[in-house]
Amino acid sequence: MTRFRFTIEFDGRPYMGWQRQAHGPSVQQAIEDAITAVTGEQAVVHAAGRTDAGVHGRAMAAHADIFKAITPFRLGEAINARLRPAPIAILACRIAPDDWHARFSCIGRRYIYRIVNRRAPLTLEAGLAWQVAADLDAETMHAAAQHLVGLHDFTTFRSAHCQSESPVKTLDRLDVRRIGDLIEIDAAARSFLHHQVRSMVGCLMLVGRGKWHPADLADALKAADRSRLGFNAPPDGLYFMDAVYPE
């Protein structure tokens, strides 16, 4: 048996999220089905994170244990061939130690949320970014975001369906930057709660529009009350960017 480590890119629009589920297609199921077609084995693909429906992946880390004798290059190429035309690609495939685990060995995760701040409709990026027509003040959004950095109870920014044992997380970074019409929110932490990034982005949008003061964001955080959430951003603009491991 060999443990193979994958780096995966995917467009989340056609899927119900990463995790295999009974009521719709998932990224995990598509890759597992491709592995079965290549190897004849019912392998389970474990990932660094579980993205929601419509959320995208730039470099999702994952692994699977496979008994068939095959090189990483041939396996990656064969899985990609079986996946076509699905919007999922194995960017890299290599052998990992038997004790390496895509989820449990991970010590950091990074997401980027993309807002296109313009009035004209999205054409090339429809479903790949959140369009906000009203002018947003990115500098004020960034200043407000710093209230969320550090160790906090993020209950306000946590989905009611979140399965995490504790709402307490340490947010290592939450940066907001503007590049023309594009506003990027860069979030990094060891782990995130369900909907945490989307909830933080939705409230930062209210700050950018002037509907919330930065102090309102701090107050919402301190309340530790989901009913104090201002807005939950749609999944369109959210991308899993990177998983960090001790090596």
C-alpha positions in Angstrom: 0.0 0.0 0.0 1.3 3.5 -0.9 0.0 6.8 0.4 -0.3 9.3 -2.4 -0.4 13.0 -1.7 -2.3 15.3 -4.1 -2.5 19.0 -4.8 -6.0 19.7 -6.3 -7.6 22.6 -8.1 -11.3 22.8 -8.6 -14.2 25.0 -9.6 -16.8 24.5 -6.9 -19.8 25.7 -8.9 -21.1 22.2 -10.1 -20.6 20.6 -6.6 -22.3 20.4 -3.3 -18.9 20.9 -1.7 -15.8 18.8 -1.1 -17.3 16.1 1.0 -19.1 13.1 -0.5 -22.9 13.2 0.2 -26.0 11.5 -0.9 -28.0 14.4 -2.2 -25.6 15.7 -4.9 -22.2 15.6 -6.6 -19.1 16.4 -4.7 -15.4 17.0 -5.5 -14.4 14.0 -3.2 -16.8 11.6 -5.0 -15.5 12.7 -8.4 -11.9 12.0 -7.5 -12.7 8.8 -5.7 -14.6 7.5 -8.7 -11.7 8.4 -11.0 -9.3 6.5 -8.7 -11.6 3.5 -8.8 -11.7 3.6 -12.6 -7.8 3.7 -12.7 -7.0 1.2 -10.0 -10.1 -0.9 -9.4 -9.9 0.1 -5.7 -12.4 1.9 -3.5 -10.0 4.4 -2.1 -11.0 7.2 0.3 -9.6 10.7 -0.4 -9.0 12.7 2.7 -8.5 16.5 2.3 -7.1 19.3 4.4 -10.5 21.1 4.4 -14.1 20.6 3.7 -15.3 23.3 1.4 -19.0 24.3 1.1 -21.1 24.2 -2.1 -19.8 26.6 -4.6 -16.5 27.2 -2.9 -13.4 26.8 -5.1 -9.9 25.3 -4.6 -6.6 26.6 -5.8 -4.3 24.1 -4.0 -6.3 21.7 -1.8 -4.1 19.1 -0.2 -5.4 15.5 0.0 -4.3 11.9 0.2 -5.4 8.4 -0.6 -4.0 4.9 0.1 -3.6 2.8 -3.0 -2.5 -0.8 -3.4 -1.9 -0.9 -7.1 1.7 -0.5 -8.2 1.8 2.8 -10.0 4.1 5.8 -10.2 2.9 9.2 -8.9 3.2 10.7 -12.4 1.1 7.9 -14.0 -1.5 8.1 -11.3 -1.9 11.8 -11.5 -2.2 11.7 -15.3 -4.7 8.8 -15.2 -6.9 10.5 -12.7 -6.9 13.7 -14.7 -7.9 11.8 -17.8 -10.8 10.1 -16.0 -11.9 13.4 -14.5 -12.3 15.2 -17.8 -14.4 17.3 -18.5 -15.1 17.9 -14.8 -13.5 21.2 -13.6 -11.2 19.3 -11.2 -7.4 18.8 -11.8 -4.6 17.0 -10.0 -1.9 19.6 -10.0 0.7 17.4 -8.3 0.9 13.8 -7.1 3.7 12.4 -5.0 4.3 9.6 -2.4 3.8 10.6 1.2 4.9 8.9 4.5 2.4 6.4 5.8 1.8 8.6 8.9 1.2 11.8 6.9 -2.5 12.9 6.9 -3.9 15.7 4.8 -6.2 16.8 7.5 -4.6 15.9 10.8 -1.0 16.8 9.9 -2.1 20.2 8.7 -1.0 23.1 10.9 -2.3 26.0 8.8 -5.0 26.8 6.2 -5.3 29.9 4.0 -8.4 31.2 2.1 -8.8 34.2 -0.2 -12.2 35.8 -0.8 -12.5 37.9 -4.0 -15.0 40.8 -4.3 -15.4 42.5 -7.7 -16.4 46.1 -6.7 -18.1 47.5 -9.8 -21.6 48.2 -11.2 -21.3 46.4 -14.5 -22.4 42.7 -14.4 -19.8 40.0 -14.2 -19.1 38.1 -17.4 -15.9 36.2 -17.2 -16.0 35.9 -13.4 -19.7 35.1 -12.8 -19.8 32.5 -10.1 -16.1 33.0 -9.4 -16.3 36.2 -7.4 -18.9 38.2 -5.4 -20.0 41.3 -7.2 -20.7 44.3 -4.9 -21.9 47.4 -6.9 -21.8 49.9 -4.1 -18.4 51.6 -3.5 -16.3 49.8 -0.8 -13.6 51.4 1.3 -11.0 48.7 1.4 -8.7 50.6 3.8 -11.4 50.9 6.4 -12.3 47.2 5.8 -8.7 46.3 6.5 -8.5 48.4 9.7 -11.8 46.8 10.9 -10.5 43.3 10.1 -7.7 43.6 12.6 -10.3 43.5 15.4 -10.8 39.8 14.4 -7.1 38.8 14.4 -5.9 36.7 17.3 -7.5 34.3 19.8 -11.3 34.8 20.1 -14.7 33.2 20.5 -16.0 33.3 16.9 -19.5 32.1 17.7 -21.0 35.2 15.9 -19.2 34.0 12.7 -20.0 30.3 13.1 -22.7 28.4 11.2 -25.4 26.8 13.2 -24.4 23.5 11.5 -20.7 23.8 12.5 -19.4 20.6 14.0 -16.3 22.0 15.7 -16.0 21.2 19.4 -15.2 24.8 20.3 -15.9 28.2 18.7 -12.6 29.5 20.0 -10.0 29.9 17.2 -6.9 31.9 16.5 -7.0 33.9 13.4 -3.4 34.6 12.3 -4.1 37.0 9.5 -7.1 38.9 7.9 -5.8 41.3 5.3 -7.9 43.4 2.9 -6.4 44.8 -0.3 -7.7 46.5 -3.4 -6.3 45.9 -6.9 -8.4 48.1 -9.3 -12.0 46.8 -9.1 -10.9 43.7 -7.2 -10.9 43.5 -3.4 -9.2 40.4 -1.9 -9.6 39.3 1.7 -6.7 37.0 2.8 -7.4 34.9 5.8 -5.0 32.5 7.5 -5.4 30.3 10.6 -4.7 26.8 11.9 -8.3 25.9 11.2 -11.6 27.7 10.6 -15.2 27.2 11.8 -17.9 26.4 9.3 -18.8 29.6 7.4 -16.3 31.6 9.4 -14.6 33.3 6.4 -17.8 34.0 4.6 -19.4 35.5 7.7 -16.4 37.7 8.4 -16.3 38.9 4.8 -20.0 39.7 4.8 -19.6 41.9 7.9 -16.5 43.6 6.4 -18.6 44.4 3.3 -21.0 46.3 5.6 -18.0 48.2 7.0 -16.8 49.0 3.5 -20.2 50.4 2.6 -20.3 52.6 5.7 -23.3 50.7 7.1 -21.1 49.4 10.0 -18.4 51.2 11.9 -15.3 49.1 12.6 -16.4 49.2 16.3 -19.6 47.5 15.3 -17.5 44.5 14.0 -15.6 44.4 17.3 -18.9 44.5 19.2 -20.4 41.7 17.1 -17.3 39.5 17.8 -17.5 40.2 21.6 -21.2 39.3 21.6 -20.5 35.7 20.7 -24.0 35.5 19.3 -24.9 34.4 15.8 -27.9 36.7 15.7 -25.5 39.6 15.8 -24.0 38.6 12.4 -24.6 41.3 9.8 -24.3 39.3 6.6 -23.0 36.0 5.3 -21.2 36.4 2.0 -22.0 34.0 -0.8 -19.7 31.1 -1.6 -18.8 32.4 -5.1 -15.7 34.4 -4.1 -14.2 31.9 -1.7 -11.0 30.0 -2.6 -9.1 27.4 -0.5 -5.6 28.6 -1.3 -3.1 26.6 0.7 -2.5 24.0 3.4 0.6 24.2 5.6 2.5 21.2 7.0 5.4 21.0 9.4 7.9 20.1 6.7 
